Amino acid sequence: MKEDLKILLIDDDETDRENILRLLNRSKLNVDLDEAQDFQCGIEIIKAQELDCILTDYHLPDAKGIEIIDQIRDLNGAGTPVVVLTGMGSETLAAEVLKKGAADYVSKNGLNADVLERSITNAVQIHRFQQKANSAEKALLEREKQYRTIVETVSDIIIRLDVEGKIEFVNPAIRFLGYEPSTIVGHHIEKFVEKVNGVNYRDGLVSQITTRGVGPMATNNLEVNFLVEKESALWEQTKSIPVLMDAFGLWDVPDEIVFKDGGEKNFLGTLCIARNITQVKAMEEELLNAQARLIEAVEELKELATKDSLTGIGNRRFFDEYLEKEWKRAQRDKYPFSLVMIDLDFFKFYNDAYGHQKGDDCLKEVAKAIEGAMKRPADLAARFGGEEFALVLPETSSKGAMRLSEGLRKSIFDLNLEHKNNPNGSRVTVSMGVATMIVNTGADFKNLISKADKALYAAKNNGRNQVSQFNEGMDF
């Protein structure tokens, strides 16, 4: 993020505050940091300023735990994202604060600039996408309200035609088009209707306007353009106005017997009701644009929630959700299900030699190769954590999974990414573990993950840069 971020840090430990400030200075973020030593001071800053993110310790002298999250949420009308910092690493605690509305949960133990930067960046980006989606939704609702008002209050043009299609009467609403009612009486209606390329004018368009039909055979919602009077001020802006027209025949007998055989009946002319839809058309366009913006914001938010921010492939949360969903489908169909775990060999040595930025670049290149190996829509590649990746391969036998994995291992090897600290060579390599199960009712996908992990450890213990398939004799 290039713009300045206004961040509030609430922590009673001065050493921790200094460490957070030092990590922020090392990151790529441009931060304007406010500090508070206790929760009450933090509340005063929240009330007084607009913030992009709030970092708060889980335990404060005057507040602690979920109480902090609840009070910030009640006070924080703008919905500023909150990242909870704690010295305790607990999955239960993490789930609890996230459930209460925290944007993220970060342990202070071993905290580094990259982790802190990613946490703040993701929290701020998700919050901004949510704001964009909310704004687009509000705009859509407002446009719909305006649309209804226009439709309900617009003045209709009422025209009565004689049996030949000449105007006998028109109400004063016609003045909007620049005509005086008296000047157009006696003229044929076709003189005021714009011709459209590709449309049969007299036998098609005009015949629908001058219809003799009643009931279901009448003309409904016919969109035509009425010509504007050339001497009017409106002529400078537009040459015609779109209207939506209903037209039905006038007879000297009730509608229900107009087209029945027998009996004397006479056609008297046609009654037309035209509604000016200029503003409606413009509003429809704006509504479509607002809907497109809303859909775009929702899609961006969905992608941010399911994609790993560094590599662009599926993140751990999406991996868990997708694996569980596909596993349930496999339980119904009883087909083979394969899982592949992938780990970059000696990646810590790589980071030590080339730095974390080069390490990130390396992960991106490997992720691109992994993503490229996914040929079927149901196959999923995801970043499992750190330098570890996973492949979900529904309806894939062990033979098929091994063939795909070996091809992928070679593809990564052929990337020829330099790794001078790799004891097994001078390029980046991966170890891979493959596990396959026939999914039965009651089977647990966690067991499949465990087997793939054991196979991965076997590949690493046997020298790395290889694919290992799980067998029941493995025990780690």
N, C-alpha and C positions, 0 to 999 in steps of 0.2 A: 504493500500500500504506500503510495507516494504522498498522500495528504496527511496533515497533522492529525493525530488522534488525541482527544482529550480523555485522559484516563485517571480514575481515582483509585488509590491504593489505601486500603484500611488494614492496618496491622500494628499491634502494640509492641512488637519486637523490632527495635531499631536495626539490629543486625540483619534481620530478614528483609526489612524495607530497603536497606542499603544493597543487599544482594539482588533484589528484584530490580532496583534502579540500574545496577551494573549490568544485569542481563538485558534489560531494555536498551541500554546504550550499545550493547554488542549486536543487537538485532538490526534488521533492516527497517524497522518501524520508526516513524517520526512521531515522538510522543511528547505531549505536554502533560506532565504528571503532577497531580495534587496528592498530598499525603494526609492521612488522618491516623491518630494514635489510638482512637477508640471509636466505637460505633456511633456515639452521639455526635462527635465532630464530623464523622462521615455523613450522617444524616443532614447536617447543616449545609455541607458542600453539595449534596445531591439536590437539596431544595433550591440552592442558589445558582446552579450552573447546569448547562446542557452537556452531558457526558456521552462519549462513544462506548465506554466499557468501564465496569467496576470490578476491581480485583479485591477480594476480601478474605481475610483469614477466617478459618472455621471457628476458632475460639478467640474471643475478645474479652477484655475485662468487664464490659457492661452488657455483653450479649454473646450468645454462642449458638452454634448448631443451626437447626432449621429455623429458629427464631429470627436469625439474621436474614435468611432468604425471604421469609414471610414478610418481614417489615419493609425490606427493600422493594419487594413486589407490590405491597400496598401503597408505598410512597411513590414508586417509580411509574408515573403515568406514561412516560415515553417508551417504557419497556426496554430501557438500556440493559444490554446483556451483562450478566454477572458470572464471573469466573471465581470459583472457590479454591483457595489455597489451604493446604493442610499438611502437617507433618506426619499424619497417619495415612497409610496406604490401605484402604479397605474398599472392596468392591461393593459391599452392602452400603457403606457410607456414600460412595459415589452414586449408586443407584438412587439413594434417598434424596440427595441434593438435586440431582438431575430431574427427578420426578417432581420436585417442588418448583422447578422452573429455572434452575441455574443453567447457564449456557455450557459450562464445562467444569470439570473437577480435576485439579492438578496437584500432585504431591510435591512438596518442597524438597523432598529427599532426592538428590541427584538431578534437580531441575536445571536445565540448560537453556540457552538463549533460543535455540531452534524450537524446542517444545513450547516455551512461553509464547514465542512469536506465532506459531501455528494456532495455539489455543485462542489468542486474542484475535488473530486474523479471521479464523473460522467463525468465532462468536459475532464479530462485527459484521462480516459479510452476510451471515444467515439473518441477523437482525435487519440489515438494510434490505435484503430481498423480501423479508416479511413486510417491511414498511411499504416497499414498492407494490407488493401484491395487495395490501390493504388499501393503498391509495387508488390503485386501479379499480378495485372493487367499489370503493366509495364513488369514484367518478362514474362508473357504470350505473350505479343506483341513482345518482343525480341526473344522469342523462335520461334514464328511463322515466324518471319523474317529470322532466321537462317534456319528453315525448308524449306522455299521457296528457299533459296540460295543453299542448299544441293541438292534439287530435280532438280533445273535448271542446275547445273554444274556437276553432277555426270557422270562418263564415263560409257556408256552401253557396255555390253559384247554382241557381235554379233556372232551368230553361224549358220552355214548352215549344215543341215543334208542331207544325201542321202536317197534314198527310204527305206533303211533298218534301218535308225536311227543312222547311223555312221557319225561321224564328218568329213565334207569335208573341212570346213574353219572355223577359229575363229580369231577374231581380237586381237591386242596386249593387250586390256584391261583385257584379261584372266590372264595376268601376276600378277595381284593383288592377285590371288589365289595361286600363286607360280608355275604356269605352263608356259612353253614355248609353243607357238602356234603349233610349228612343232611336239612336243612330244605327243600331244593328237589327232592330225588328224589321222583318221582311226579307232579310238576307238568308241564304241557305247556310246551314251549319258548317258545311265543308269549307266555307270561306275562312273560318276561324280555327280550323284544325290543321296542324302542321303535318305535312307529308313525311313519311318515314321510309328510307330506302329499304327495299326488300319486303315491304308490306303492301298487300293489295289494298289500295286506298279506297276506291269507291265501293267495290263489291265486298271488301273485308272490313276495314276500319269504319267507314262512314255508315255502312249497312248495320253495324252493331250499334252505332249511336242512334240511328233512326229506326230502331227495331220496332216491330209490332208485337213482339213476344211479351207474355205476362208470366208471373210465377217463375217456375224453374227455367222457362225459356227466355226470360228477360236477360238483359245484359248486366253483369255484376263485376265491379272492380276492374273496369277497363281503363288501363293507363294510356292517356293521350296527352299531347302537348297543345295547349291553347296559344294561338298567336297573340302577341302583345300589339296594341295599337301603335302605329309608327310615330304618331305625334306626341306620344306620352313620354314622361320623364323615365319611365321604366324601360323604354326601348333602348336607352343608352347602356343599360346593364345587361339586358337579356332580350332575345327575340321571341322567346316562348316560355310558357310556364307549365310545368307538369301538373296534371290533375288526375284524380281517380274518379271514374264516372260510373254511376248506375243509371240505367235507362230501361223504361218499360212502356209498352203500348197502352194507349188510352182508348177505351171502347165504350159504346153506349149500352153495354150489357155487363153483368158481373164477370170477373176473371174466370171463374170456374166453367163457364159455358162458351168462352170466346172461341175455342177451337173444336167445339162439338158440332156435328153436322145438324143441319136444320135450323130453322128460326132466323129471323132477320136480325142482323147486327152490323154496325158500322164502325169503321176505324176512324178515330178522331184526331189522332196524332201521337206524339211521343213526349213523355216527361223525362228530362235529364237532370240529375243532381251531380254536380262536379265539385269535388273537394280539392282545394289547393294543397298540394303535397310538397311544395318547394322546401319548406322547413323540415318536413318529415323526412324527405330524401336526404337532406343534409344531416339530420339527426341520426338517420340509419347509418350513414357513413361514419359518423362520430362514434356511434354505438359499436359498429364493427371494429373500429380502431381501438376503442377502449377494451373490447373483449379480447382482441389480439394481444394487447399489452398485458392484460390479466393472465392470459394463457402463457405468454412468454415468461412472466414473472414466476408463475407456478412451476413451469418447466425448469427454470433456472434454479429455483429453490429445491425442486425434486432432485436435480442433478447434483447440487451441492451436498444434499443429504445422503446420496448414495455413492458418490465418487470420491476416491482418495485425492486430496488436494494436491499432492506432489506428483503422482504418476498418472492420474486421470482414469485409472481402472477402478473396479469396485472397491469400496472400503470394507473394513471389518464388520461394521454393523450390517451393511447390505449382504455381505457373505453369509452371516448368521441367519438373516431372514430368508435369503434365497435357498440356502441349503435346507432349512427346515421345511419350506414350502415344497421344494422338489422331492424331498424325502417322503412327505405325506403322499404325494402323487405316486411315487414309486411303490409305496406300501399297497396302494390300490391295484397297481398293474403288475406287481411282482417281477420287475425287470432288474438286471444288474446295474449297480450304481458304483461309480469309481470316484475317488478323491485323490488328488496329487498335492503333496506338500513340497515346496521348493525353497531352498535356502542358498544364498550366495556364500561361496566358500571364502573363509578368512576375511569377511567384510570389515571387521574391526581393524585389521591390518591395513586394509585399503584406505579407510578414513584416516588412520594415523599417518599414512604416507602422503595422501593427496588432499586431505582436508574434507570437511563436511559438504562444501559446495560441490566439489567433484564427486563426492559420494552420492549426493542427490542426483547429479547428472547421470551417474552410472545406473542408479535405480530406475530412472526414467527410460534409459535405453533398454534395460532388461525387461521392464514392464511392457515396452512397445513390442518386443519380440514375443513375450508371453501372450499378449492380446492378439497378435497376428496368428498365433497357433490355434485360436478358437474359431473353428469353421462352422459350427452349428449354432443356431439361435439359442438353444437351451444350454450351451456350454458357458460357464462363467469363469473369468479370471479375476482375482481380487488380491489386494495387498493384505496379508494376514497380520502383519506387524513388523516394524523395523525392516530388516532385509529379507523377510520371509513372505512368500506368496503362496496362494492356494488355487487349485483348479477344481471346479465342480463339474463332473461329467456324467449327467444322467444317461441312462440307457447305453452304457459303455462297458464292455467286457474288460477283463483284466488284460487280455491280449491287445485290445484296442487302446487301452490307457497306456500300456507299456510302449506301444508303437508311437503314440503321440508324444509321450514324455521323452523317449530317446531322441526323436526328431527335434524336439524343443531344446533338449540339452545341447545337441550339436549346433543348433541355430545360435544359441547364446555363446557357445565356444567360438563359432565362426564370426561373431561380432568383433573378435580380436581386440577387446577392450583391455588396455594395458593394466597389469596388476603385478608390479615388480616384487611385492611382498607375499605373493602366493607361493607357498613352499612346493606346490605341485606344478609350477610352471610360471610363465610370465604374463598370463592373461586371466581375465575374469572367468570363473567357472561356477557351475551350480551343482548341488547335490539334490536328488529328488527321491521322494518316497511315494509309492503307489499302493493304494489299498482298494479292493473291490469286494462288494457284498451283494448277494441276492437279497433284496429288501423284503422281509416278511413282516406281518402285523406284529407289533410289539417290539420290533428292532429299534435300537437307539442310534441316531446318527452320530452321537458323541463317541460311540464305539468305533465308528469308521474313522473319525478324526484321530483317535488314539492309535489305530492300526497304521494309518498313514504316517503319523509321527514316528512310530517305531521303525517303519521302513526307511524314513528319512535319516534317523540316527544310524541305522545299519549302513546306509550309503556313506555317511560321514565317517563312520568307524572303519570302513573298508577302503579308505583312501580318498574319498570325495570325487567330484567330477564324474558322477555315475548315477544311474537310476537303479533303485532297489525296490523289489516287490515284496509286500508283506507276506510272511508265512507264520504259522502258529508257533514255530520254534523260536521266534524272536522274543527276547525278554530283556528289557532295559529298565 
